[in-house]
């Protein structure tokens, strides 16, 4: 299927264009079936999309009660004495979703899911990892690592995390028939969700992740935590195999910090060192891959537009167009009912 890159004027224009694409796919899909599975991301980048999405939903453009959502990731190690306190912590992704989307909807989704990282007690996790080194192994070539708990682990707590927190989330998505449309952002080093740079592509649908120092530093820089010492250092996350198992993946990027990873994901061969580069593999397998990026994030893409286009990527620069006029003209990749999940 085509690999589409849409370059927009700024964050607001990016958000409007992206929301239009999501809403259009929901309408097309619900014309042919009674349920829609939507994959959601957190962070600053999708917040504008969510506001436009909620506005369209509240105007009755589609039926929210037919939508089930699955978020990409959730922290382990948020402050709190128990799972409820951690879930309601203002920096939890559960809280974020209520604040930025779920709470804006007049008619609620049929079901919402966020990975169950807040159920894990980080102190106990660390103690069990230390006490049972033969029960797990690390994967990855950089500082962010996937912590792979073995199926025959002797630690009951670690075995419970693998079975009920990690594997069960992916299995729930599969029981729903997979994700119709997945929204993702991009980390400063090209990671998607908490699939950190260097973690292998294959065999990692759901991950227990020890976070990269750069990821933690960015969370502090963006104002989410006061210091690295007070930030979570673990998370539960979809891996790229599951993220790009959707029918359509829409990647959002805004600002100068995203310029290099966005361009590298299109210019270079796919590599686990740049997780979002998996989008090339996804597209070759028949998936619908869309980038909606603003001019700042697109600087190097536009500088290398001819080379990128020669690789089969369709670049549409609408950064100088009137948003409301151009959004309606955007073409999508066929009808929803003709597409298949890439599982």
BAMI-356704 format. One record per residue: z, x, y of N, C-alpha, C, O in turn. Coordinates in steps of 0.001 Angstrom, whole numbers, plus 500000, padded with zeros to 6 digits. Each point is the difference from the previous one (the first is absolute). Layout:
ZXYZXYZXYZXY
...
***
This chain:
500000500847498804500000499153501196500000500880501243500374501171499927
499208498279501222499983500781501231501394500469500407501001499347499703
499045501774500968501203500544500609499786499845501502499102500622500568
501709498559500066499766499635501399501078500614500891501188499924499687
498390500686501429500917500490501020499664499292501306498870500068500484
502119499256500077499823499289501267500863500686501041501219500082499850
498150500408501205500706500702501073500218499032501161499053499416500527
502192500430499852500364499036501040500493500713501259500195501215500010
499998498014501029500346500556501310501401500601500024500190501136500434
500787498094499097501396500417500095500813499246498960499440499298499158
501878500845500898500871499367499016499812498480499973499904499408498925
500043499966502238499880498541500050498677499531499406499955499020499257
498980501680501074498694499637499455499975500213498487499488499162499258
501071501969500289500107500267498563500735498866499296499570499534498945
501526500029501634500824498954499391499247498684499903500086499306498987
499169500342502069499246498745500001498885500031498956499807499040499253
499466502072500706498907500119499036500536499933498575499452499288499158
501615501451500574500573500020498653500489498618499584499763499566498873
500911499753502030500507498659499682498852499053499689500102499174499093
498823500938501643498838499146499746499459500223498585499647499049499304
500295502209500286499482500315498666500911499421498918499520499433499018
501794500711501163500949499466499014499887498485499920499897499437498910
500123499914502225499954498532500029498699499489499390499996499004499276
498912501676501017498706499576499445500006500087498481499477499116499321
501120501955500143500036500144498552500892498936499359499678499477498933
501430500207501712500879498950499486499251498662499928500056499300498989
499255500363502080499255498737500020498937499975498894499871499011499278
499374502076500596498950500048498978500581499871498603499464499280499158
501638501425500600500600499994498666500583498642499657499831499517498880
500858499859502078500643498711499736498987498865499894500359498888499614
498399501375500721498947499016499734499667499928498519499401499031499531
501001502025499724499619500093498590501175500004499037499807499828498796
501408500365501708501181499924499141501201499571500826499929499950501228
501179499739498098501141499397500672501110500983500353501063499586500462
498707501706499327501042500982500300499370501270500550498855500327499690
501906500376501123499530501233500623501135501003499976501130499684500374
498559501543499179501014501047499919499690501043501067498945500635499978
501981499532500949499809500849501162500950501190499939501210499825499854
498251501373500257500801501211500026500275500417501431499088500033500826
502165500288499473500417500249501375500622501376500168500554500571499060
499343499948502154500543501307500341501014499846501126500023498989500702
500810502028499456500937500025501114499643501147500939498982500667499814
501853499561501190499710501014501000499455499365501264499739498798500042
500094502014500981499555499484501291498558499506499975499653499071500729
499504501541498441498565499736500080499608498550499706499161499467500726
501394499856498251499534498642499724500663498899500830499688498825499810
501213501525501098500746498950500710499102499098500835500227498792500070
498760501782500560499085499175500786499182499080499117499786498837500341
499752501674498522499285499173499027500857498799499615499511498870499958
501769501377499762500878498920499540500168498922501066500106498819499669
499920501563501579500125498992501062498758499121500067500108498781500136
498721501828499770498759499209499981499930499133498739499562498851500050
500871501708498831500004499262498733500884498760500112499592498904499614
501624501272500918500937498873500134499450498937500942500179498803499771
499155501635501279499407499046500944498941499147499307499945498785500195
499214501860498995498967499254499274500622499057498976499549498867499832
501492501611499486500669499158499002500635498781500658499869498880499507
500810501343501591500692498895500682499024499025500652500360498860500293
498419501582499932498960499110500525499327499201498887499127499174500268
501274501068498483499481499238498875498683500500499455499287499249499334
500365502025500936498713500516499512499995500192498485498934500000499385
502232500163500011500116500120498551501397499551499598500876499828500847
499321499988497863501241499445499471500892501120499468499729500569498942
501337499743501801500907501075499594500686499721498668500373500933499289
499794497803500372500721499672498772499227500403498750500536499928498894
498217500494501266499205500470498867499974501521499896499303500555499150
501455500120501713499984501463500049501265500576499381501111499555500292
498705501434498855501096500798499459499796501431500476498883500515499941
502178500135500530499840501336500562500807501038499234501051499710499429
498421501508500581500669501153499402499938501158500993498919500399500432
502235500130499922500031501159500878499850501297499220500238500056498794
499363500982501928499720501285499386501245500757499555499995500629498942
501073499317501853501082500952499770501310499521500621500038499063500798
501036501625498801501329499748500561500861501239499800499873500716499007
500996499514501949500895501148499939501073499850498931500392498892499635
500068502246499876501275500135499301500887500842500912499541500987500573
501709498634499563500918500811500792500270499493501398500551500728500826
499072498033499457500371499413501285501511499810500059500632499794498964
499961500270502236501445499778500112500392498604499511499270499032500214
501870500877499138500496498715499518500818500162498740499723500877499181
501274498289500660500883500091498843499422499338498763500442500273498885
498565498854501306499422499281498868498548499664500305499511500259501099
499803499162497918498571499722500135499704499036501136498997500154500697
501865498853499499499762499033501070500048500668501364499144499749500848
501859501104499368500089500690501279498810500920500222499480500096501111
500092500577497833498851500888500137498719499214500291499169500442500794
500669498403498569498813499176500228499953499489501432498924499882500585
502236499816499978500063499467501360500127501084501063500094499697501189
499910501551498393500027501088500978498743499913500873498914499746499479
501209500457501829498834499830500885498836500940499719498891499752500474
501330501325498765498900500888499642499477499771498586499115500725499544
501421498277499760499430499674498695498654499336500212499777499341501016
499336500831498033498684499391500129500059498494499774499127499271500469
501884500261498824500207498559499867500298499391501367499422498982500382
501482501656500340500356499526501347498781500078500918499736499076500770
499533502019499144498792500175500813499027498850499807499463499463500969
500310500159497777499016498958499724500438498645500533499172499222500473
502123500488499454500509498753500576499793500003501512499582499001500586
500718502132500029499906500118501450498559499972500495499701499355501005
499401501341498295498649500192500507498979498992499490498941499839500606
501360499475498281499026499038499475500639498741499443499742498907500504
501087501220498467500479498813499302500717499035500943499841498785499885
500940501751501039500737499144500928499132499354501060500447499076500679
498317501391499481499086499424500996499227498803499447499391499246500760
500635500582497922499181498978499361500721498650499985501133499900499531
498208499077500981500586498661499969500000499444498582500936499305499603
498033500992499646499915499619498593500081501275499178499168500892500163
501816499208498963500299501265499332499075500267498813499393499088499438
500521502194500200499274500385498808500648499378498765501197499714499987
497999500086498989500526499481498741501017500958499401500988499574499402
498770501715500759500887501009499417499804501308500749498878500340500375
502207500395499844499912501325500596500725500999499103501014499677499380
498447501540500561500600501051499180499983501316500748498981500390500569
502145500287499428500117501360500510500608500824498876500955499544499372
498527501666500345500596500797498919501520500055500104500561499990501096
500090500068497757501432499736499924500850501264500148500964500212499264
498651500617501703500720501248500218501427499823500450500847500848499716
499442498063500983501361499792500500500992499687498876501211500046500215
498288499636498592500896499776498863500548501308499432500983500006499259
498370501095501097500395501309499468501045500626500915499812500064501215
501278500394498204501025500729500740499618501482500007499962500641498950
499756499898502238499483501362500071501005501032499476499601500958499338
501678498865500944500999500959499518500026500030498476500098501067499395
499813497752499986500001499970498548498693500587499453500004500712498996
498889498983501670498726500578499593500075501519499992499606500637499022
500894499944502054500096501452500089500912500567498914499708501038499406
501397498265500346500938500461498972499362499965498617500184500922499205
499062498011500506499361499877498692498870501017499830499821500550498913
499426499701502138498949501009499925500593501382499715499450500783499225
501675499494501417500652501294499793500590500112498604499933501056499371
500649497844500144500677500032498699499031499948498827500344500409498891
498430499083501349499051499794498889498649500625500315499005499283500111
500937502046500037498732500646500380498895499850498966498823500133500334
501532499595498424498976499825498971499379498623499985499060499755499243
501451499330501587499511498620500020498843499777500959499417498916500029
500246502096500754498995499785501028499280501311500325500444501087499630
498439498772501070499261501161500477499366499672501343499769498836500324
499956502193500441499347499811501284498502500246499869499561500861499237
499664498368501522498556500202500072499603500175501459500494499298500882
498614501638499352499524500248501356500004501475500307500723500773499371
498465499622501602499880501413500338500551500308501383499971501150500439
500531497832500252500574500201501321501460499593499970500574499834498924
500036500002502245501435499721500045500324498550499622501091499721499503
497974499361500726500185498633499535499638499915498528498903500403499611
501992499083499568499794500000498550500177498599499416500809499205500478
498415500515498479500261498829499170501049500395498974499849501007499308
501207498207500592501041500217499000499691499079498828500229498793500071
499253501777498862499548499211498848501120499964498960500316501014499379
500274497814500441501066499817499010499356499751498643499115499153499878
501315501562499124499417499886498674500388498674499348501089499476500235
498012499995498950500255498705499365501167500057499029500649498984499751
499626502202499694501109500143499057501221500656500646500787500664499324
499366499146501994501137500582500714501320499549499389500148498841499613
500801502067500303501318499666499470500874499318501044500849499182499647
498965501133501609500765499360501067499597498541500115498837499693500262
502111499412499546499703498571500095499599499616501417499161499120500198
501441501543500790499682499666501394498566500414500339499258499231500609
500360501972498999498636500441500257498996499147499231498940499661500526
501388499997498248499116499156499190499847498618500649498915499419499987
502173500067500576499959498707500702499106500092501238499228499081500272
500868502010500472499153500167501188498529499988499612499185499335500639
500481501405498311498592500034499584499539498619499560498938499540500421
501845499793498739499573498737499394500017498851501007499023499258500102
502067500585500636500213498794500807499643500160501477499803499001500691
500109502229499804499692500214501410498582500524500188499270499522500869
500340501449498326498681500613500163498936499217499242499116499400500611
500964500601498072498928499386499194499892498497500207498896499456500010
502233499869500156499980498540500081499222499491501207499402498926499941
500600501833501154499281499559501203498492499990499757499312499038500341
500189502040499068498578500048499684499597498938498998498920499418500096
501963500330498933499710498978498999499941498611500637499214499150499582
501618500630501426499986498703500680498666499784500727499446498901499992
500056502159500629498699499900500674498901499687498985499130499170500263
500908501485498591498987499764498979500048498561499500498959499394499746
502258500052500111500124498596499540499402499025501003499583498904499626
500372501484501638499402499145501025498482500150500061499333499325500784
500133501555498392498561500211499983499525501108500916498798500135500228
502124500666500305499635501079500908499980499534501446500153498814500292
499655502141500601500022499728501441498581499746500497499082500769499715
500754498154501023498692499674500566499645500926501157498876500493500092
502094499737500787499725500755501228501235500814500343501091499451500155
498734501868499965501123500890500268499839500657501369498982500633500278
502027499210500570500049500668501298500804501287499842501096499983499440
498361501139501053500726501263499961499896500695501349499064499771500767
501910501075499502499920500931501114499737501383499437499652500148498829
500514500858502008499808501375499542501073500874500628500231499944501208
500422500865497966500976500932500498499341501191500666498795500210499865
501994500562500848499477501131500744499349501050499132499166500768500480
501199499284498240499385500954499072499075499291499011499654500547498953
499958498240501393499037499289499174500595499254498834499276499594499091
502055500214500916500571499261498880499876498496500245499938499540501140
500030499716497769499937498550500062501255499471499324500358500436498906
500314498611501760501338499587499595500842501278499893499937500846500893
500852499311498031500732501245499800499394500816498848500690500800499368
498022498989500369499298500910499099499718501249500821499008500072500725
501876500908499150499971501175500854498871500953499623499468499955498891
500185500902502053498983501019499778500358500867498800501102500543499914
497941499580499156500192500858498841500428499296498738499945500595498924
500483498150501165500349499240498800498698499586499303499103499480500663
500767500731498040498737499707499303499561498552500182500826499098500140
497871500698499855499441498656500080500297499188498739500452498858500076
499289501743498775500018499254498747501410499845499451500842500887500134
499394497950499237501254499758499299501171499671500888501145500034499549
498598499647501710501095499736500928499754498693500754499765500003501208
500291498884498067499809498706500663501200499630500864499833499563501139
501363500607498333501222499819500785500804501286499923500061500654498959
500559499697502169500635501303500122501450499898500465500351499155500823
500477501726498629501272500368500610499714501323500687499611500962499338
500572499111501979499536501146500772501150500685500726500823499355500649
499214501955499226500814500820500889499119500335501196498971500658499846
501419498902501330499114500039501158499775501415500517500866500872499922
497943499310500604499641501255500635500784500158501310500282499015500683
500063502217499656500733500255501236499215499520501217500595499540500974
498081500559498982499173499541501104500087498486500169500013499495501123
500047499779497752500133498543500062501323499611500656500052499099500837
501008501590498770501317499727500578500004500347501482500538499252500816
498862501884499532499948500416501403499236498991500848500393499712501130
498512499747498326499230498995500741500805498722500202499901499360501047
500904500265497944500842498809500145501007500184501133500303499056500730
500208502154499408500922500303501111499237500011501320500448499426500992
498387501239499008499186500088501217499601498620500508499956499763501207
499752499327497864499597498644500385501174499106500361499810498830500330
501403501711499610501171499256500446500663499121498970500849499179500347
498781500971498375500573499139498972501402500445499578500828499173499618
499434502132500451501306500534499622500421501054501017499148500689500562
502155499448499684500460500936501029499829501468499642499886500840500892
500095499485497819499873501389499586499520500052498557500058499000499286
499468502173500285499559500156498616501163499819499032499824499488498894
501364500936501529501169499877499137500362498542499745500568499682498956
499113499430501978500337498587499871498817499159499524500066498771500005
498865501885499589498822499299499500500023499934498477500528500906499354
498911498041500063499822499977498545499066501127499565499075500365500726
501174500180498087499172501069499466499289499596498708499318500817499382
500845497917500211499325499486498809499404498630500314500405499341500957
498645500248498241499367498692500184499377499545498693499734500802499104
500038497893500805499172499400498960498681499630500655499985499396501072
498910500962498293498708499811500653498897499726498990500038500487498870
498982498728501552498745499957499260499351501381500078500075500667501032
499291499758497881499155501176500017498564499585500245499679498812499995
499451502176500222498631499652500376499281499211498912499140499176500310
501188501055498439499336499242498933500229498505500146499117499199499694
502066500428500773500311498583500192499513499504501354499456498900500096
500732501899500950499518499621501333498510499686499963499547498979500518
499700501926498853498556499843499953499558499259498734498871500163499537
502020499035499920499637499066498947499674498637500571499663499077499258
500434500786502071499673498743500660498487499794500031499230500920499722
500360497870500617498573499755500187499504500668501278498930500608500022
501857499271501034499655500583501290501202500762500537501131499521499914
498630501658500637501048500766500681499558500234501434498902500500500245
501953499139500696499747500199501411500989501027500534501211499780499975
498267501344500507500834501063500542499969499944501520498935499962500615
502254500033499976500148500012501454500460501371500458500828500632499343
498637499834501789500463501266500572499851499932501508498968499579500522
502085500844500170500002499970501456500673501258500525501073500379499530
498306500258501432500635501117500673499553501366499522499423500149498923
500859500850501911499545501369499747500573500593498716499346500825499362
501856498774500252500643500603498835499247499702498712500165500706499006
499014498258501007499271499609498798498571500556499957499283499796499021
500308500904502039498615500466500105499574500874498825498963499754499385
501833501264500304499617500943498945499968499368498616498986500127499314
502083499190500236499925499448498643498909498965499818499391499931498932
500346499256502093498942498993499884498650500684499808499238499623499109
500457501380501720498715500689499882499888500745498676498957499954499348
502113500735500252499963500778498757499801499098498786499373500408499022
501152498375501032499856499087498863498562499554499807499640499514498928
499535500645502097498596499606499933499069501188499828498910499866499444
501522501303501034499139501176499991500113500823498713499028500613499559
502162499394499850500262500867498857500054499214498698500125498775500006
499778501939498878500125499356498697501414499450499820500948500545500565
499207498384498658501328499433499766500949501037499410499617500781499128
501613499219501351501003500949499518501387499383500142500278499341501001
500600500862498010501380499525500131500728500595501201501020499464500432
498464501642500115500608500558501201499814499078501196500721500113500992
498315498976498919499752499013501051499874498635499329498881499560499734
502219499761499986499958498782499186499016498935500460499406499320499164
500401500513502166499065498949500434498561500322499624499139499122500065
500581502119499542498645500329499564499633499277498712498830499974499618
502165499432499703499720499195498808499085498823500338499378499419499110
500542500234502155499103498920500409498559500263499601499257499056499733
500326502217500219498645500328499553499808499611498532498972499432499630
502017500876499547499935499650498577499988498484499846499231499451499211
501620499889501543500096498544499981498659499360500335499564499070499321
499784501426501722498712499446500399498945500220498928499202499106499717
500791502095499679499014500291498958500203499118498776499045499710499280
502186499862500480500285499117498870499632498543500283500074499154499108
499534500557502123499608498635500338500946499280500918499809498815500276
501211501870500209500950499366500902499478499924501424499119500766500392
501428498311500373499635499839501410500960500816500860501171499641500125
498354501440500462500833500898500802499617499867501464498843500197500373
502138499468500452499760499808501431501023500821500782501202499899499754
498320500911501186500866500624500993499817499241501314498872499758500429
502230499869500202499957499503501371500885500932500808501221499996499846
498163500801501014500704501073500687499653499985501488498892499624500382
502058500785500447499695500037501425499315501321500366499890500904499172
499651499193502080499218501169500427500775501297499857499423501031499653
501873498932500610500796501223499892500023500508498569499810501191499755
500423497906499299500025500396498586498608500352499500499860500729499018
499114498763501644498619500173499535499291501190500632498805500188499771
501890500611501008499336501065500760499151500902499104498825500220500293
501743500303498629499251500916499135499019499264499103499006500579499561
501265498140500160499029499198499254498718499866500802498907500170499461
501219499525501824498820499834500840499279501330500211498773500037500088
501987501050499992499374501317500150499180500371498769499034500756500101
501344498720498747499319500319498737499308498778499407499839499898498784
499756499183502075499478498713499533498775500153499108499888499303498991
499196501588501354498779500154499193500336500475498592499482499471499017
501376501517500895500379500532498686500721498945499164499741499866498804
501160499390501827500742498962499278499065498891499539500122499504498880
498947500106501981499051498940499648499108500415498839499643499174499160
499998502103500792499183500498498901500716499895498659499364499972498946
501961499972501102500794499827498787500142498556499567500740499706499061
498560499384501610500011498598499598500995499129500728500243498863499598
500341501660501477500971499234500777499304499360501197499287500671500745
500924498034499431499406499255501112500975500026501168501091499437499910
498527501212501183500858500092501182499486499044501058498831500046500383
502058499086500087499650499062501067500957500227501164501200499746499894
498254500732501208500809500296501180499927498816500961498979499784500653
502099499460499428500042498849500905501030500235501105500498499053500609
499810502211499641501061500319500956499637499639501431500885499865500846
497836499978499437499583499638501355499606498536500124499535499562501052
500655499680497864499620498584500014501170499129500440501157500419499961
498522498372500454501031499006500289500549499514498674499250499501499161
502047500638500643500592499753498681499700498605499477499538499847498869
500722499136501941499879498628499508498570499666499604499771499163499126
499266501493501518498601499748499660499620500725498719499373499419499114
501011501861500787499548500820498888500717499662498700499407500103498925
501857499495501155500760499699498791499297498940499169499929500120498777
499564498872501852499351498918499265498717500445499313499529499342499073
499906501771501379498739500471499435500195500934498815499029500353499330
502190500050500400500241500964498932499606499415498649500299498846499692
499033501965499520499583499575498666500964500549498961500459501139500090
499835498030498926500916500403498944499193500258498739498788499786499976
501885500673498975499306500430498788499841498851499009500637500004498947
498550499043501363499697498955499022501087498958499892500949499995500784
498912499118498242500940498919499794501150500441499120499821500783499068
501362498707501235501198500447499287499904499742498503500467500817499206
498938498066500395500016499652498581499085500878499161500061499957498771
499080500849501883499090500855499239500588501379499761499416500790499257
501742499529501360500562501330499886501024500061498874500623498996499654
499541502186499786500937500195498903501073501000500393499770500885500823
501404498963498578501050500974500222499627501322499332499358500017498950
501047501076501665499751501332499447501287500448499324500789500746500579
499414498799498206501261500275499293499777501011498878500944500356499294
***
